[in-house]
Amino acid sequence: MGKEFQYDVLIIGSGAAGLGLALQLPGEQRIAVLSKANLTSGSTYQAQGGIAAVLDNTDTPQAHIDDTITAGVNLSRPEAVSFTVEQGKNSIDWLIDQGVPFTQHDGEYHLTKEGGHSHRRIIHSADATGQAIQQTLIQRAQESNNIDLFEDCIAVDLITRRKLNLANNACIGAYVLNNKTEKVDVFKARAVVLATGGASKAYLYTSNSDGASGDGIAIAWRAGCRVSNLEFNQFHPTCLYHPQAKSFLITEAVRGEGGKLLLPDGKRFMDKFDPRGELAPRDIVARAIDHEMKRLGSDCLFLDISHKPESFIKEHFPTIYERCLSYGIDITRQPIPVVPAAHYTCGGIMTDKHGCTDIEGLYAVGETAFTGLHGANRLASNSLLECIVYASSAARHISEHLNTDSVIPDVPGWDESQVTDSDEDVIIAHNWDELRRFMWDYVGIVRTDKRLQRAKHRVDLLQQEITDYYSNYKISRDLLELRNLAVVADLIIRCAMLRKESRGLHYTLDYPDTHAEPRDSILTPINYDW
């Protein structure tokens, strides 16, 4: 039997959104932050480019709003875009106050430019912005007396009053697998926040860490929350192509600072696809690379920044320079081999501007949430901005509405008396591989009705196998991630099947045109009437 904990606020996820929220809650509230691996294992730590915000006198909020809506192909919700952009400077100021070491030149913060942006507005810490933010927020959380950090803990499912057959449904905690003890603990809380990141690990090739398995989206769906626009999975155009590189991203800022995309023969090609060339939005660049790779039968294409001075490259992209050099690629002298890879989940759990979901007491922030900001394609470096803006908003809402005197009902412990240890873990590995391969082949950069139907058939079969396995054997992190990935893959496919048009990141050969009337794809769990 696992342990039981009780907190005022339980935050599941330890990236910029989760830690940012924890640090902005009142000091008298007791807070637990769960990380399913170590505190630096998530997507925030890997983020290279920076944070988009209007910080220069030549830039305007309206220009940032227009760029975001254009990149989102008019599907972004205007109120969400305005709210996010208007809170941008406050969010940056808060990060600076926490001690994030953003890059400066001559006493001014250096701003770079990325694809889809009309101005230089990306504040950064060299080319390792996420690492700088994550390390700073971890340090601040460790210094806080009211925040407890738990590593190697993965949420199994939410605990709601409805599940306990109680009136007035609300979220009151979660069952959590402690990977170290291999026991399932009960975490009771007056408010629960999902900040678990995206689901790009549903695809064979991804820039994300192994933990990006859509956990928050899946457990919110099982608890009764609606999800939206999960067909919009952003494929970053430029992941390093090398057998040992795994998922190393080549930041958008390389193209923003003059990097050119090249065919194997050294010729540029982006101007054929978009007048903005290499600075076109990511969906256009990713499709162009995918098209040229398939046309030529190439394993990769190339990104060249070697025409810039060596000192400039080493100063602006030290992480990329060192990592590529470790693989024998000197980016000051030769182009970088690149391929597109699944990078960001634009849809997610439906929330309002405070992070509130369909279930009372349950919040979602960061990549796991659907706020309406990104539309059909995320504008570069709007993601970390969204994390901090909505973490702040959710923290304010929780502070104003949390009743610290309320009594949380008794919760039964996790019952594993009817299950045994598995002697066939190969099933998990096989299903994991099959899922990611058919998602890449059938629900990838270019889609068709037949491909989606094939994917739906396979995910239905997989979910039957996983449900049977889950019912009979003790749970593990691998099993929980597979279970969650299968749920989210199914939701991605279903959202894609609803969209009878091509828009942004959802490109289908059967419906190449874009509808005049933009609509969200919304899925509602069975037996829930919103």
C-alpha positions as CSV (number, residue, x, y, z in Angstrom):
1,M,0.0,0.0,0.0
2,G,1.3,3.4,-0.9
3,K,1.3,6.6,1.2
4,E,-1.3,9.3,1.4
5,F,-0.4,13.0,1.1
6,Q,-2.6,16.1,1.4
7,Y,-1.9,19.6,0.0
8,D,-3.7,22.7,-0.9
9,V,-2.6,22.5,-4.5
10,L,-1.2,19.6,-6.4
11,I,0.7,20.5,-9.6
12,I,1.4,17.6,-12.0
13,G,4.4,18.6,-14.1
14,S,7.5,20.5,-13.3
15,G,8.3,22.6,-16.4
16,A,7.9,26.3,-16.9
17,A,4.1,26.2,-16.5
18,G,4.1,24.0,-13.4
19,L,6.9,25.7,-11.5
20,G,5.9,29.1,-12.7
21,L,2.4,28.6,-11.2
22,A,3.7,27.1,-8.0
23,L,6.0,30.1,-7.4
24,Q,3.1,32.6,-7.9
25,L,0.8,31.0,-5.3
26,P,0.5,32.5,-1.8
27,G,3.3,31.4,0.5
28,E,0.8,30.1,3.1
29,Q,-0.6,27.5,0.7
30,R,1.0,24.0,0.8
31,I,2.0,22.9,-2.7
32,A,3.2,19.7,-4.2
33,V,4.9,19.6,-7.6
34,L,5.3,16.2,-9.3
35,S,8.0,15.4,-11.9
36,K,7.7,12.0,-13.6
37,A,11.5,11.8,-13.9
38,N,14.0,14.4,-12.7
39,L,13.2,18.1,-12.5
40,T,15.0,18.9,-15.8
41,S,13.6,16.0,-17.9
42,G,10.8,17.9,-19.6
43,S,10.4,20.0,-22.7
44,T,11.1,23.4,-21.0
45,Y,14.7,22.4,-20.3
46,Q,15.3,21.5,-24.0
47,A,13.8,24.8,-25.4
48,Q,16.5,26.7,-27.3
49,G,15.1,29.7,-29.1
50,G,13.5,31.9,-26.5
51,I,10.2,33.7,-25.5
52,A,8.2,36.0,-27.9
53,A,7.2,39.3,-26.3
54,V,6.9,42.9,-27.4
55,L,9.9,44.5,-25.7
56,D,11.2,46.9,-28.4
57,N,9.9,50.4,-29.2
58,T,9.7,49.6,-32.9
59,D,7.4,46.6,-32.2
60,T,3.7,46.7,-31.2
61,P,1.3,44.3,-29.4
62,Q,-0.9,44.5,-32.5
63,A,1.9,43.3,-34.7
64,H,2.5,40.3,-32.4
65,I,-1.2,39.6,-32.4
66,D,-1.4,39.8,-36.2
67,D,1.7,37.5,-36.6
68,T,0.1,34.9,-34.2
69,I,-3.2,34.9,-36.0
70,T,-1.6,34.7,-39.4
71,A,0.6,31.7,-38.3
72,G,-2.5,30.1,-36.8
73,V,-4.3,30.5,-40.1
74,N,-7.1,32.5,-38.5
75,L,-8.1,29.7,-36.2
76,S,-6.6,31.4,-33.1
77,R,-9.1,32.8,-30.7
78,P,-8.6,36.6,-30.8
79,E,-9.4,37.0,-27.1
80,A,-6.8,34.4,-26.2
81,V,-4.2,36.0,-28.5
82,S,-4.8,39.5,-27.1
83,F,-4.7,38.3,-23.5
84,T,-1.4,36.4,-24.0
85,V,0.4,39.2,-25.9
86,E,-0.8,41.9,-23.5
87,Q,0.7,39.9,-20.6
88,G,4.0,39.3,-22.4
89,K,6.1,42.1,-20.9
90,N,4.8,41.3,-17.3
91,S,5.8,37.7,-17.8
92,I,9.3,38.6,-19.0
93,D,9.7,41.0,-16.1
94,W,8.6,38.3,-13.6
95,L,11.2,35.9,-15.1
96,I,13.9,38.6,-14.9
97,D,12.9,39.1,-11.2
98,Q,13.4,35.4,-10.6
99,G,16.9,35.7,-11.9
100,V,16.7,34.2,-15.5
101,P,20.0,35.3,-17.2
102,F,18.7,36.6,-20.6
103,T,21.4,37.5,-23.1
104,Q,22.4,41.2,-23.2
105,H,24.4,43.3,-25.6
106,D,25.7,46.7,-24.6
107,G,23.4,46.7,-21.5
108,E,20.2,45.9,-23.5
109,Y,18.5,42.6,-23.8
110,H,19.2,41.0,-27.1
111,L,16.2,40.2,-29.3
112,T,16.3,37.7,-32.2
113,K,13.8,37.1,-35.0
114,E,12.2,33.7,-35.9
115,G,10.0,32.4,-38.6
116,G,6.5,34.1,-38.9
117,H,7.5,37.1,-36.8
118,S,7.5,40.6,-38.3
119,H,9.9,42.0,-35.7
120,R,12.8,41.0,-33.5
121,R,10.9,40.1,-30.3
122,I,12.5,36.8,-29.1
123,I,14.3,37.3,-25.8
124,H,16.7,34.5,-25.1
125,S,19.6,33.1,-23.1
126,A,22.0,32.3,-25.8
127,D,20.6,29.2,-27.5
128,A,19.6,27.4,-24.2
129,T,16.8,29.6,-23.0
130,G,14.7,26.7,-21.6
131,Q,17.6,25.5,-19.6
132,A,18.2,28.9,-18.1
133,I,14.5,29.3,-17.2
134,Q,14.2,25.8,-15.8
135,Q,17.3,26.0,-13.6
136,T,16.2,29.3,-12.2
137,L,12.7,28.2,-11.4
138,I,13.9,25.0,-9.8
139,Q,16.3,27.0,-7.6
140,R,13.5,29.3,-6.5
141,A,11.1,26.4,-5.8
142,Q,13.8,24.7,-3.7
143,E,14.2,27.9,-1.7
144,S,10.4,28.1,-1.0
145,N,9.2,26.7,2.3
146,N,5.7,25.9,1.0
147,I,6.7,23.9,-2.1
148,D,7.5,20.2,-2.0
149,L,9.1,18.7,-5.1
150,F,8.6,15.0,-5.9
151,E,10.7,13.3,-8.6
152,D,10.1,10.0,-10.4
153,C,6.3,10.3,-9.8
154,I,3.8,9.7,-12.6
155,A,0.1,10.4,-12.3
156,V,-2.1,7.4,-12.9
157,D,-5.6,9.0,-12.9
158,L,-7.4,11.9,-11.3
159,I,-9.6,11.4,-8.2
160,T,-12.9,13.2,-8.6
161,R,-16.0,13.3,-6.4
162,R,-17.9,11.7,-9.2
163,K,-15.6,8.6,-9.1
164,L,-16.3,8.4,-5.3
165,N,-20.1,8.6,-6.0
166,L,-20.3,11.9,-4.2
167,A,-22.4,14.9,-5.2
168,N,-21.1,18.1,-6.7
169,N,-18.3,16.8,-8.9
170,A,-14.9,18.2,-8.4
171,C,-11.3,17.1,-8.6
172,I,-9.8,16.3,-5.2
173,G,-6.5,14.7,-6.1
174,A,-4.7,12.0,-8.0
175,Y,-3.4,8.5,-7.8
176,V,0.4,8.7,-8.4
177,L,2.9,5.9,-9.1
178,N,6.2,6.4,-7.3
179,N,8.8,4.9,-9.6
180,K,11.3,4.4,-6.7
181,T,9.0,2.5,-4.4
182,E,6.8,1.0,-7.2
183,K,3.8,1.9,-5.0
184,V,0.8,4.0,-5.9
185,D,0.4,6.9,-3.6
186,V,-2.7,9.0,-3.0
187,F,-2.3,12.8,-3.3
188,K,-5.3,14.7,-2.0
189,A,-5.7,18.4,-2.9
190,R,-8.2,21.2,-3.0
191,A,-7.0,22.2,-6.5
192,V,-5.2,20.1,-9.0
193,V,-3.1,21.5,-12.0
194,L,-2.1,19.5,-15.1
195,A,1.1,20.9,-16.5
196,T,2.4,17.7,-18.1
197,G,3.4,19.0,-21.6
198,G,2.4,17.6,-25.0
199,A,2.1,14.3,-26.8
200,S,4.8,14.4,-29.5
201,K,6.1,11.0,-28.4
202,A,3.1,9.6,-30.3
203,Y,5.2,10.0,-33.4
204,L,8.3,8.0,-34.4
205,Y,10.5,11.0,-35.0
206,T,10.2,13.8,-32.4
207,S,12.3,16.6,-30.9
208,N,10.7,15.9,-27.5
209,S,12.0,13.9,-24.5
210,D,10.7,10.4,-23.8
211,G,8.2,11.9,-21.2
212,A,6.1,13.7,-23.8
213,S,3.4,11.0,-23.8
214,G,0.3,13.2,-23.4
215,D,-0.4,12.1,-19.8
216,G,-2.4,15.2,-18.8
217,I,-4.5,15.1,-21.8
218,A,-5.3,11.4,-21.4
219,I,-6.1,11.5,-17.7
220,A,-8.3,14.7,-18.1
221,W,-10.2,13.0,-20.9
222,R,-10.8,9.9,-18.8
223,A,-12.0,12.2,-16.0
224,G,-14.5,13.9,-18.3
225,C,-12.9,16.9,-19.8
226,R,-13.3,18.0,-23.4
227,V,-10.4,18.3,-25.7
228,S,-9.9,20.4,-28.8
229,N,-7.8,20.8,-32.0
230,L,-5.5,17.8,-31.4
231,E,-5.1,17.3,-35.1
232,F,-2.7,20.2,-35.1
233,N,0.7,18.7,-34.3
234,Q,3.5,20.9,-35.1
235,F,6.4,19.3,-36.9
236,H,9.6,21.3,-36.3
237,P,11.3,21.6,-39.7
238,T,14.9,21.1,-38.5
239,C,15.9,18.3,-36.2
240,L,19.5,17.2,-36.4
241,Y,19.7,14.1,-38.6
242,H,22.3,11.8,-37.1
243,P,22.0,8.2,-35.9
244,Q,23.3,9.2,-32.4
245,A,21.6,12.6,-32.1
246,K,18.1,11.1,-31.2
247,S,16.0,14.2,-30.8
248,F,18.3,17.2,-30.9
249,L,16.6,20.3,-32.2
250,I,18.2,23.0,-34.4
251,T,16.5,26.2,-33.2
252,E,14.4,28.4,-35.4
253,A,16.8,31.2,-34.6
254,V,19.4,29.7,-36.9
255,R,17.1,30.6,-39.8
256,G,16.2,33.8,-38.2
257,E,19.9,34.8,-38.2
258,G,20.3,34.0,-41.9
259,G,20.5,30.2,-42.1
260,K,19.6,28.8,-45.5
261,L,17.9,25.5,-46.3
262,L,19.6,23.5,-49.0
263,L,19.0,20.4,-51.2
264,P,21.7,17.7,-51.3
265,D,23.2,19.5,-54.3
266,G,23.5,22.7,-52.4
267,K,20.7,24.6,-54.0
268,R,18.1,26.6,-52.1
269,F,14.4,25.7,-52.5
270,M,12.2,27.5,-50.0
271,D,11.5,30.4,-52.3
272,K,9.6,28.0,-54.5
273,F,7.1,27.3,-51.7
274,D,6.7,30.7,-50.0
275,P,8.0,34.3,-50.6
276,R,9.2,34.4,-47.0
277,G,11.6,31.6,-47.8
278,E,13.3,30.2,-44.7
279,L,11.3,32.5,-42.5
280,A,7.9,31.1,-43.4
281,P,5.9,29.6,-40.6
282,R,6.9,26.1,-39.5
283,D,4.1,24.2,-41.1
284,I,5.0,25.5,-44.5
285,V,8.7,24.9,-44.0
286,A,8.1,21.4,-42.7
287,R,5.9,20.5,-45.6
288,A,8.4,21.9,-48.1
289,I,11.2,19.8,-46.6
290,D,9.0,16.7,-46.5
291,H,8.0,17.2,-50.2
292,E,11.6,17.6,-51.3
293,M,12.8,14.6,-49.3
294,K,10.1,12.4,-50.8
295,R,10.7,13.8,-54.3
296,L,14.4,13.2,-54.2
297,G,14.3,10.1,-52.0
298,S,16.7,11.8,-49.6
299,D,17.1,10.8,-46.0
300,C,17.6,14.5,-45.0
301,L,18.2,18.0,-46.3
302,F,20.6,20.7,-45.0
303,L,20.6,23.9,-43.0
304,D,23.6,26.2,-43.7
305,I,24.8,29.0,-41.4
306,S,28.4,28.6,-42.3
307,H,28.4,31.9,-44.4
308,K,28.2,33.8,-41.1
309,P,31.5,34.7,-39.2
310,E,32.7,31.9,-37.0
311,S,32.7,34.2,-33.9
312,F,29.0,35.1,-34.6
313,I,28.0,31.4,-34.8
314,K,29.8,30.4,-31.6
315,E,28.4,33.4,-29.7
316,H,24.8,32.9,-30.8
317,F,24.6,29.1,-31.0
318,P,27.1,27.7,-28.6
319,T,25.0,24.7,-27.6
320,I,24.3,23.7,-31.2
321,Y,27.9,24.3,-32.2
322,E,29.2,22.0,-29.5
323,R,26.6,19.3,-30.0
324,C,27.1,19.1,-33.8
325,L,30.8,19.2,-33.4
326,S,30.5,16.1,-31.1
327,Y,29.0,14.3,-34.1
328,G,31.8,15.5,-36.4
329,I,29.8,18.4,-37.9
330,D,31.5,21.8,-37.8
331,I,28.6,24.2,-38.5
332,T,31.0,27.1,-39.0
333,R,32.3,25.3,-42.1
334,Q,29.6,22.9,-43.3
335,P,25.8,22.6,-43.4
336,I,23.7,20.7,-40.8
337,P,21.8,17.6,-41.9
338,V,18.1,18.1,-40.8
339,V,14.7,16.4,-41.0
340,P,11.3,17.4,-39.7
341,A,10.1,15.9,-36.4
342,A,7.0,16.1,-34.2
343,H,7.6,19.0,-31.9
344,Y,4.5,20.6,-30.3
345,T,0.9,19.7,-29.5
346,C,-1.2,22.8,-30.4
347,G,-4.5,21.3,-29.1
348,G,-5.3,19.9,-25.7
349,I,-7.6,20.1,-22.7
350,M,-10.1,22.9,-23.1
351,T,-9.6,25.7,-20.7
352,D,-10.5,29.4,-20.2
353,K,-8.0,32.2,-19.7
354,H,-7.6,31.2,-16.0
355,G,-6.7,27.6,-16.9
356,C,-10.0,26.3,-15.6
357,T,-11.2,23.0,-17.2
358,D,-14.7,21.4,-17.3
359,I,-14.2,19.9,-13.9
360,E,-14.3,22.2,-10.8
361,G,-10.9,22.4,-9.0
362,L,-9.0,21.1,-12.1
363,Y,-6.7,23.4,-14.0
364,A,-4.5,22.9,-17.1
365,V,-1.6,25.1,-18.2
366,G,1.1,25.0,-20.8
367,E,1.3,22.6,-23.7
368,T,-1.2,20.2,-22.3
369,A,-3.9,22.9,-22.4
370,F,-6.0,24.3,-25.3
371,T,-6.3,28.0,-24.7
372,G,-7.1,29.1,-28.2
373,L,-3.8,30.9,-28.7
374,H,-2.1,28.7,-31.3
375,G,-4.9,28.0,-33.7
376,A,-3.8,25.8,-36.6
377,N,-0.1,26.4,-36.1
378,R,2.0,27.8,-33.2
379,L,4.0,30.8,-33.9
380,A,7.7,30.3,-32.9
381,S,8.5,31.0,-29.2
382,N,4.9,31.7,-28.2
383,S,4.9,28.4,-26.2
384,L,7.1,29.5,-23.2
385,L,5.1,32.8,-23.3
386,E,1.9,30.9,-22.9
387,C,3.3,28.8,-20.1
388,I,4.1,31.9,-18.0
389,V,1.1,34.0,-18.9
390,Y,-1.4,31.2,-18.0
391,A,0.5,30.0,-15.0
392,S,0.2,33.6,-13.6
393,S,-3.5,33.7,-14.5
394,A,-4.2,30.3,-13.0
395,A,-2.3,31.2,-9.8
396,R,-4.4,34.3,-9.4
397,H,-7.6,32.3,-9.9
398,I,-6.6,29.6,-7.5
399,S,-5.5,32.2,-4.9
400,E,-8.9,33.9,-5.1
401,H,-11.1,30.8,-5.0
402,L,-9.3,28.2,-2.9
403,N,-11.1,27.3,0.3
404,T,-8.3,26.2,2.6
405,D,-10.8,25.3,5.3
406,S,-12.8,22.8,3.1
407,V,-12.6,19.1,4.1
408,I,-11.4,16.7,1.5
409,P,-13.4,13.4,1.6
410,D,-11.7,10.1,2.4
411,V,-10.1,8.5,-0.6
412,P,-9.6,4.7,-0.9
413,G,-6.0,3.5,-1.4
414,W,-4.9,1.9,-4.7
415,D,-6.1,-1.7,-4.9
416,E,-3.8,-4.1,-6.8
417,S,-5.0,-7.2,-5.1
418,Q,-6.4,-8.6,-8.4
419,V,-3.3,-8.1,-10.5
420,T,0.1,-9.8,-10.9
421,D,3.6,-9.0,-12.1
422,S,3.8,-9.1,-15.8
423,D,6.1,-11.7,-17.5
424,E,5.4,-10.3,-21.0
425,D,6.7,-6.7,-21.0
426,V,7.6,-7.2,-24.6
427,I,4.0,-6.5,-25.4
428,I,4.5,-2.9,-24.1
429,A,7.6,-2.4,-26.3
430,H,5.9,-3.9,-29.4
431,N,2.7,-1.8,-29.0
432,W,4.7,1.4,-28.3
433,D,6.7,0.9,-31.5
434,E,3.7,0.0,-33.6
435,L,1.7,3.0,-32.4
436,R,4.5,5.5,-33.1
437,R,5.1,4.1,-36.6
438,F,1.5,4.1,-37.8
439,M,1.0,7.6,-36.4
440,W,4.1,8.8,-38.3
441,D,3.0,7.0,-41.5
442,Y,-0.7,7.8,-41.4
443,V,-1.3,10.9,-39.3
444,G,1.9,12.8,-40.1
445,I,2.8,15.9,-42.1
446,V,0.5,14.9,-45.1
447,R,-2.7,13.0,-44.5
448,T,-5.6,11.3,-46.4
449,D,-8.9,9.8,-45.4
450,K,-7.6,6.3,-46.0
451,R,-4.5,6.9,-43.9
452,L,-6.7,8.2,-41.0
453,Q,-9.0,5.2,-41.3
454,R,-6.1,2.8,-41.2
455,A,-4.7,4.6,-38.1
456,K,-8.1,4.5,-36.4
457,H,-8.5,0.8,-37.0
458,R,-5.0,0.1,-35.5
459,V,-5.4,2.3,-32.5
460,D,-8.8,0.7,-31.7
461,L,-7.1,-2.8,-31.7
462,L,-4.2,-1.4,-29.6
463,Q,-6.5,0.1,-27.0
464,Q,-8.2,-3.2,-26.6
465,E,-4.9,-5.0,-25.9
466,I,-3.7,-2.3,-23.6
467,T,-7.0,-2.3,-21.6
468,D,-6.7,-6.0,-21.1
469,Y,-3.0,-5.8,-20.1
470,Y,-3.8,-2.9,-17.7
471,S,-6.5,-4.9,-16.0
472,N,-4.4,-7.9,-15.3
473,Y,-0.9,-6.7,-14.4
474,K,0.8,-4.3,-12.0
475,I,1.3,-0.9,-13.5
476,S,4.6,0.6,-14.5
477,R,5.7,3.9,-16.0
478,D,6.1,2.3,-19.5
479,L,2.6,0.8,-19.3
480,L,1.1,4.1,-18.1
481,E,2.8,6.1,-20.9
482,L,1.7,3.6,-23.5
483,R,-1.9,3.7,-22.2
484,N,-1.9,7.5,-22.3
485,L,-0.3,7.7,-25.7
486,A,-2.9,5.3,-27.2
487,V,-5.7,7.5,-25.8
488,V,-4.2,10.7,-27.2
489,A,-3.4,9.1,-30.5
490,D,-7.0,8.1,-30.8
491,L,-8.1,11.7,-30.0
492,I,-5.6,13.1,-32.6
493,I,-7.0,10.7,-35.2
494,R,-10.6,11.6,-34.3
495,C,-10.0,15.3,-34.5
496,A,-8.2,14.9,-37.8
497,M,-11.2,12.9,-39.2
498,L,-13.5,15.8,-38.2
499,R,-11.6,18.4,-40.2
500,K,-12.7,18.3,-43.8
501,E,-10.2,21.0,-45.0
502,S,-6.5,21.7,-45.0
503,R,-5.5,24.4,-42.5
504,G,-2.1,25.0,-41.0
505,L,-0.6,21.8,-39.5
506,H,-3.4,19.7,-40.8
507,Y,-2.8,19.1,-44.5
508,T,-4.9,16.4,-46.3
509,L,-4.7,15.5,-49.9
510,D,-8.5,14.8,-49.9
511,Y,-9.5,18.3,-48.8
512,P,-6.7,20.7,-50.0
513,D,-8.8,23.9,-49.6
514,T,-9.3,25.9,-46.5
515,H,-12.8,26.7,-45.4
516,A,-13.8,30.4,-45.1
517,E,-15.3,29.7,-41.7
518,P,-12.7,28.6,-39.2
519,R,-13.9,26.1,-36.6
520,D,-12.4,24.2,-33.7
521,S,-12.5,20.4,-33.6
522,I,-14.0,19.6,-30.2
523,L,-14.4,16.1,-28.6
524,T,-16.6,15.4,-25.6
525,P,-16.3,12.2,-23.5
526,I,-19.2,9.8,-23.6
527,N,-21.8,10.3,-20.8
528,Y,-20.8,13.9,-20.1
529,D,-23.3,16.6,-21.1
530,W,-21.7,20.0,-21.2
